Amino acid sequence: MSRRCFHPFGVVALIALLVGCVPVKVREDAAGGWAAIPPGSTLTLNRPVQVPQDRARVFFLSGRVRPAGANTGPSCGLEVRTMSREGAQTIAPQTFRIVRVQNLWTEVARLQRPGPIRFQLAQATDGGGGTPLIQEGYHLWLSGADTNVMRLTCLGMLDDMWRARAITLEEIRAALGTVATLEIVGGT
């Protein structure tokens, strides 16, 4: 009698593959329900945007295009695969298809007040660390005519871990303003 066993790595890979097929749910607004952003949804750039030289991203914050700003409020960053060392890169108006949405949280080093730079060696008894500052959000992986454009990353407010929450659809749309439009297949 033959006996078939599944390798643990194979089972984990299968579960990861199946979970990756489930659309990620995003809160519609701070008090609202949840909506999926399924593959096939689109992001349309309504005007050209420039990624600064030696940078991989340009940010959208309160409907404005900024060279930086992911830590100053709910924002989105359009990311390219290859940085330009020759000057700013212009991304032409176009529509990108969203091929995958991925949950994300990122830890950010505490911001220090301006002033003289001080160094302190880490030690096991250092009780001043507190909880880390994090941002929660989503990677929206893109496919389009401009293959250098990789993804749109949208993050909520930078906050203490216990208080942080992911950016909502309402906040994503406010961050993009009229510069870009997010269209979700099937509604919202």
C-alpha positions in Angstrom: 0.0 0.0 0.0 1.5 3.3 -1.0 1.3 6.2 1.4 1.3 9.8 0.2 2.6 12.5 2.5 2.6 16.2 1.9 5.8 18.1 2.6 5.3 20.9 5.1 6.8 23.5 2.7 4.3 22.4 0.0 1.4 22.8 2.4 2.6 26.3 3.4 3.2 27.3 -0.2 -0.3 26.1 -1.2 -2.0 28.1 1.7 0.0 31.2 0.7 -1.1 30.8 -2.9 -4.7 30.4 -1.9 -4.6 33.4 0.5 -3.0 35.5 -2.2 -6.1 34.9 -4.4 -8.5 36.4 -1.9 -9.1 40.1 -2.5 -7.8 42.3 0.3 -10.5 44.2 2.2 -10.1 47.9 2.7 -12.2 50.0 5.1 -14.4 52.4 3.1 -14.1 55.2 5.6 -13.2 55.5 9.3 -16.6 54.3 10.5 -17.8 52.4 7.4 -17.9 48.9 6.1 -15.3 47.1 4.1 -14.7 46.8 0.3 -12.5 44.6 -1.8 -10.1 46.0 -4.3 -10.1 43.0 -6.7 -7.6 42.5 -9.6 -8.8 44.4 -12.7 -9.5 47.6 -10.7 -7.7 50.6 -12.2 -5.6 53.6 -11.2 -5.7 56.4 -13.8 -3.1 59.2 -13.8 -5.1 62.2 -15.0 -2.0 64.3 -15.6 1.8 63.8 -15.9 3.7 63.4 -12.6 7.4 63.6 -12.1 9.6 61.3 -10.0 12.5 63.3 -8.7 16.1 62.4 -9.8 17.7 59.7 -7.6 14.3 58.8 -6.1 12.1 55.8 -6.6 8.8 57.4 -5.6 6.6 60.5 -5.9 3.9 61.1 -3.3 0.3 62.1 -3.3 -0.8 64.0 -0.2 -4.1 65.9 0.1 -4.5 66.0 -3.7 -1.0 67.4 -4.3 2.1 65.8 -5.8 5.1 65.9 -3.5 8.7 64.7 -3.6 8.3 63.3 0.0 5.7 63.0 2.6 4.8 59.5 3.5 5.0 60.3 7.3 3.0 63.5 7.4 -0.5 62.0 7.0 -2.5 59.5 4.9 -0.7 59.4 1.6 0.1 57.3 -1.4 3.4 56.9 -3.2 3.8 55.9 -6.9 6.9 53.8 -7.2 9.1 53.0 -10.2 11.4 50.1 -10.7 14.4 52.1 -11.9 15.6 55.4 -10.5 16.9 58.0 -12.9 20.3 59.6 -12.3 19.9 61.9 -15.3 17.0 64.0 -14.0 13.4 63.7 -13.1 11.3 60.9 -14.7 7.9 61.9 -16.1 5.1 59.4 -16.0 2.5 60.2 -18.6 -1.2 60.2 -18.0 -2.4 56.6 -18.5 -4.5 53.9 -16.9 -2.8 51.1 -14.9 -4.5 47.8 -14.1 -4.3 46.7 -10.5 -3.0 43.1 -10.6 -2.7 42.4 -6.8 -3.3 44.2 -3.5 -1.1 43.4 -0.5 -1.5 44.4 3.2 1.4 46.3 4.5 2.7 47.8 7.8 6.0 49.5 8.2 7.9 50.5 11.3 9.4 53.9 11.3 12.3 55.2 13.5 11.1 57.8 16.0 11.4 61.3 14.8 13.8 63.4 16.9 13.5 67.1 17.5 16.0 69.3 15.5 19.2 70.1 17.3 22.6 68.7 17.9 23.1 65.1 17.0 23.5 62.9 20.0 24.6 59.3 20.0 23.7 56.7 22.6 24.7 53.1 22.6 21.8 50.6 22.9 21.7 48.7 26.1 19.5 45.9 27.5 18.3 48.2 30.3 17.2 51.0 28.0 13.6 51.7 29.1 13.1 54.7 26.8 12.2 52.8 23.6 8.4 52.7 24.1 6.2 51.3 21.4 7.3 51.6 17.8 5.8 54.1 15.4 4.1 52.3 12.5 2.1 52.9 9.4 -0.5 50.5 8.0 -1.7 50.4 4.4 -1.6 48.6 1.1 0.6 47.9 -1.9 -1.4 48.1 -5.1 0.7 46.3 -7.8 0.3 47.8 -11.2 0.5 46.8 -14.8 0.4 49.2 -17.7 2.1 50.6 -20.8 4.8 52.2 -18.7 6.5 49.0 -17.4 8.8 51.1 -15.1 5.8 51.9 -12.9 5.7 49.2 -10.3 3.1 50.0 -7.6 1.1 52.5 -5.6 1.7 52.3 -1.9 -0.9 53.9 0.4 -0.3 54.4 4.1 -2.3 55.7 7.0 -1.1 58.1 9.7 2.2 57.4 11.4 1.3 56.5 14.9 2.0 54.3 17.9 1.5 50.6 17.2 -1.5 50.3 19.4 -3.3 53.3 17.8 -2.3 53.0 14.1 -4.8 52.0 11.5 -4.7 51.4 7.8 -5.6 54.1 5.3 -9.3 54.0 4.1 -10.6 54.2 0.5 -11.9 57.7 1.4 -8.4 58.7 2.5 -6.7 57.1 -0.6 -9.0 59.1 -2.8 -8.4 62.3 -0.8 -4.6 61.7 -1.1 -4.8 61.2 -4.9 -7.2 64.2 -5.3 -7.8 65.0 -9.0 -4.2 63.9 -10.0 -5.2 60.2 -10.1 -8.5 58.2 -10.0 -8.9 54.8 -8.3 -11.7 52.8 -9.9 -12.8 49.6 -8.2 -14.2 46.8 -10.2 -17.7 46.0 -9.0 -18.5 49.2 -7.2 -17.2 51.5 -4.4 
